[in-house]
């Protein structure tokens, strides 16, 4: 018989009971803080000695990071307890995403923001800030990593993203300067908000739903790794609705 204050059967439980929920949520921002620090450190490194690094070294490190991202995605995907559910979720999500043209709208939004913030300003700082902010925030890895941190307290995806963002910061800051470092603040706000939202939703999702969201997201992370490794560019943005369908189908299925 469950004791007083036990979580309902089949649902994930935040640590510390009701009084510890807030602390548990804020602890899950750790992955985002690591991402922020990686951007700041990468920018400083790039400005100081980045220009002395050979291009082939940067390419090799990026490829190694891509393999790491692939491993993270695989470790998430194999957690599925219902392969059919994941496949249906991806198919339904892909159809929905293509119908809504999510990736196209994200690209258009990025271009609009870049024009908006750069209008009337020829400053390199502004252009670097806007371009880096869009690069770091508009992507499936930021979304999936934040959800994984909030739902399960797992930071592996955000750690991999932090490494990749740090490498990009080194590369970009050698030519664009300190404006790249300013992009760390939108990352903190955007990913932090998604993580806290996911931590709140975690109280209402079954363990099965969280597992299938994780597995479906793992396949999206694998798709990202294919792009980093220059193997195949997929319309990952249009597959993001599959996370919603994974949760919905898992709740219905179980």
C-alpha positions as CSV (number, residue, x, y, z in Angstrom):
1,X,0.0,0.0,0.0
2,X,1.5,3.3,-1.0
3,X,2.4,5.7,1.8
4,X,1.3,9.2,2.4
5,X,2.6,11.5,-0.3
6,X,3.4,8.8,-2.8
7,X,3.1,9.6,-6.5
8,X,0.1,8.1,-8.3
9,X,0.9,4.7,-9.9
10,X,2.2,5.0,-13.4
11,X,3.3,8.6,-13.1
12,X,6.7,10.1,-12.7
13,X,7.4,11.7,-9.4
14,X,9.4,14.9,-8.6
15,X,11.9,14.5,-5.9
16,X,11.1,15.8,-2.5
17,X,7.3,15.8,-2.7
18,X,5.2,18.9,-3.2
19,X,7.5,21.1,-1.1
20,X,10.5,20.1,-3.2
21,X,8.9,20.5,-6.6
22,X,10.2,24.0,-7.2
23,X,13.8,23.1,-6.1
24,X,13.7,20.0,-8.3
25,X,12.6,22.1,-11.3
26,X,15.3,24.7,-10.8
27,X,18.0,22.0,-10.4
28,X,17.0,20.8,-13.9
29,X,18.4,24.0,-15.4
30,X,21.9,22.7,-14.9
31,X,22.2,21.5,-18.5
32,X,21.2,24.9,-19.8
33,X,23.8,26.6,-17.5
34,X,26.5,24.3,-18.9
35,X,25.4,25.3,-22.4
36,X,25.6,29.0,-21.5
37,X,29.1,28.5,-20.0
38,X,30.2,26.6,-23.1
39,X,29.2,29.5,-25.4
40,X,31.0,32.0,-23.2
41,X,34.1,29.9,-22.9
42,X,34.1,29.1,-26.6
43,X,33.8,32.7,-27.6
44,X,36.7,33.7,-25.3
45,X,38.8,30.8,-26.6
46,X,38.1,31.7,-30.2
47,X,39.0,35.4,-29.8
48,X,42.2,34.7,-27.9
49,X,43.7,31.7,-29.8
50,X,41.0,30.4,-32.2
51,X,42.7,32.0,-35.2
52,X,45.7,29.8,-34.6
53,X,43.8,26.5,-34.8
54,X,43.9,24.7,-38.1
55,X,40.6,24.2,-39.9
56,X,41.1,20.4,-40.1
57,X,41.3,20.3,-36.2
58,X,38.0,22.1,-36.0
59,X,36.5,19.8,-38.6
60,X,37.7,16.7,-36.7
61,X,36.4,17.9,-33.4
62,X,33.0,18.7,-34.9
63,X,32.8,15.2,-36.4
64,X,33.7,13.7,-33.1
65,X,30.9,15.7,-31.5
66,X,28.5,14.5,-34.2
67,X,29.4,10.9,-33.3
68,X,28.7,11.7,-29.6
69,X,25.3,13.2,-30.6
70,X,24.5,10.0,-32.5
71,X,25.3,7.9,-29.3
72,X,23.1,10.1,-27.2
73,X,20.2,9.7,-29.7
74,X,20.7,5.9,-29.8
75,X,20.7,5.6,-26.0
76,X,17.4,7.5,-25.9
77,X,15.7,5.7,-28.8
78,X,16.3,2.2,-27.5
79,X,14.3,3.0,-24.3
80,X,11.1,2.6,-26.2
81,X,8.7,-0.1,-25.1
82,X,6.5,0.3,-28.1
83,X,8.2,0.6,-31.5
84,X,4.9,0.8,-33.4
85,X,3.9,3.8,-31.3
86,X,7.1,5.6,-32.1
87,X,6.8,4.9,-35.8
88,X,3.2,6.1,-35.9
89,X,4.2,9.2,-33.9
90,X,6.9,10.1,-36.3
91,X,4.6,9.5,-39.3
92,X,1.8,11.6,-37.8
93,X,4.2,14.3,-36.7
94,X,5.9,14.4,-40.1
95,X,2.6,14.8,-41.9
96,X,1.5,17.5,-39.4
97,X,4.8,19.3,-39.6
98,X,4.9,19.3,-43.4
99,X,1.3,20.5,-43.5
100,X,2.1,23.4,-41.2
101,X,5.6,23.9,-42.8
102,X,7.1,24.4,-39.4
103,X,10.7,24.4,-40.6
104,X,9.8,27.0,-43.3
105,X,8.2,29.2,-40.8
106,X,11.1,28.9,-38.4
107,X,13.5,29.9,-41.2
108,X,11.3,32.8,-42.2
109,X,11.1,33.9,-38.6
110,X,14.9,33.8,-38.3
111,X,15.4,35.9,-41.4
112,X,12.8,38.4,-40.2
113,X,14.4,38.8,-36.8
114,X,17.8,39.1,-38.4
115,X,16.6,42.0,-40.6
116,X,14.7,43.6,-37.7
117,X,17.6,43.7,-35.3
118,X,20.1,44.6,-37.9
119,X,18.0,47.4,-39.4
120,X,19.7,50.7,-39.1
121,X,22.8,49.2,-37.6
122,X,25.9,48.3,-39.4
123,X,27.5,47.1,-36.2
124,X,29.2,43.7,-36.2
125,X,28.2,43.1,-32.6
126,X,24.5,43.2,-33.4
127,X,24.8,40.9,-36.5
128,X,26.9,38.4,-34.5
129,X,24.4,38.4,-31.6
130,X,21.4,37.8,-33.9
131,X,23.0,35.1,-36.1
132,X,24.4,33.2,-33.1
133,X,21.1,33.4,-31.1
134,X,19.2,32.0,-34.0
135,X,21.7,29.2,-34.6
136,X,21.7,28.2,-30.9
137,X,18.0,28.5,-30.3
138,X,16.1,27.5,-33.5
139,X,16.6,23.8,-33.6
140,X,15.3,20.4,-32.5
141,X,18.3,19.8,-30.2
142,X,17.5,22.8,-28.0
143,X,13.8,21.7,-27.7
144,X,14.6,18.0,-27.1
145,X,17.4,18.7,-24.7
146,X,15.3,21.0,-22.6
147,X,12.4,18.6,-22.6
148,X,14.6,15.7,-21.6
149,X,16.1,17.8,-18.8
150,X,12.7,18.8,-17.5
151,X,11.0,15.5,-17.8
152,X,13.7,13.1,-16.7
153,X,16.5,15.2,-15.2
154,X,18.7,13.9,-18.0
155,X,21.2,16.4,-19.4
156,X,23.1,14.3,-22.0
157,X,21.4,16.0,-25.0
158,X,22.2,19.5,-23.6
159,X,25.7,18.4,-22.8
160,X,26.2,17.4,-26.4
161,X,24.6,20.6,-27.6
162,X,26.8,22.6,-25.2
163,X,29.9,21.0,-26.8
164,X,28.7,21.6,-30.3
165,X,27.7,25.2,-29.4
166,X,31.1,25.8,-27.8
167,X,32.9,24.6,-31.0
168,X,30.7,26.9,-33.1
169,X,31.4,29.8,-30.7
170,X,35.2,29.2,-31.3
171,X,34.7,29.2,-35.0
172,X,32.4,32.2,-35.3
173,X,34.1,34.4,-32.7
174,X,37.4,34.4,-34.6
175,X,35.7,36.6,-37.3
176,X,32.7,38.1,-35.5
177,X,34.0,38.9,-32.0
178,X,32.2,39.2,-28.7
179,X,28.7,39.4,-30.1
180,X,28.7,35.6,-30.1
181,X,28.9,35.6,-26.3
182,X,25.8,37.7,-26.0
183,X,23.8,34.8,-27.6
184,X,24.2,32.9,-24.3
185,X,21.5,35.0,-22.8
186,X,18.7,34.1,-25.2
187,X,19.8,30.4,-24.8
188,X,19.4,30.7,-21.0
189,X,15.9,32.3,-21.3
190,X,14.6,30.0,-24.1
191,X,16.0,26.6,-22.9
192,X,15.4,27.5,-19.3
193,X,11.7,28.3,-20.0
194,X,11.3,25.0,-21.9
195,X,12.9,23.0,-19.1
196,X,10.7,24.5,-16.4
197,X,7.6,24.0,-18.5
198,X,8.6,20.3,-19.1
199,X,9.3,19.9,-15.3
200,X,5.8,21.2,-14.6
201,X,4.2,18.9,-17.3
202,X,6.1,16.0,-15.8
203,X,3.7,15.9,-12.9
204,X,0.8,15.1,-15.3
205,X,2.5,12.6,-17.7
206,X,2.6,8.8,-17.1
207,X,6.0,7.1,-17.0
208,X,5.1,5.4,-20.3
209,X,4.4,8.7,-22.0
210,X,7.7,10.2,-20.8
211,X,9.5,7.0,-22.1
212,X,8.0,7.2,-25.6
213,X,8.6,11.0,-25.8
214,X,12.2,10.3,-25.0
215,X,12.5,7.5,-27.6
216,X,10.9,9.5,-30.3
217,X,13.1,12.5,-29.4
218,X,16.1,10.2,-29.6
219,X,15.4,9.5,-33.2
220,X,15.3,13.2,-33.9
221,X,18.7,13.6,-32.2
222,X,20.0,10.8,-34.5
223,X,18.7,12.9,-37.4
224,X,20.6,15.9,-36.1
225,X,23.8,13.9,-35.9
226,X,23.4,12.9,-39.5
227,X,23.4,16.6,-40.4
228,X,26.4,17.4,-38.2
229,X,28.3,14.5,-39.8
230,X,27.3,15.8,-43.3
231,X,25.6,12.5,-44.1
232,X,22.0,13.7,-44.7
233,X,20.1,16.9,-43.9
234,X,16.5,16.1,-42.8
235,X,13.6,18.4,-42.1
236,X,13.9,17.9,-38.4
237,X,11.7,21.0,-37.6
238,X,8.8,19.4,-39.4
239,X,9.2,16.2,-37.2
240,X,8.8,18.1,-33.9
241,X,5.0,17.4,-33.6
242,X,5.9,13.7,-33.3
243,X,6.8,14.4,-29.7
244,X,3.2,15.6,-29.0
245,X,1.8,12.5,-30.8
246,X,4.1,10.2,-28.8
247,X,2.8,11.6,-25.5
248,X,-0.9,11.5,-26.8
249,X,-0.6,7.9,-28.1
250,X,1.2,6.7,-25.0
251,X,-1.5,8.1,-22.7
252,X,-4.2,6.5,-24.9
253,X,-2.4,3.2,-25.5
254,X,-1.7,2.6,-21.8
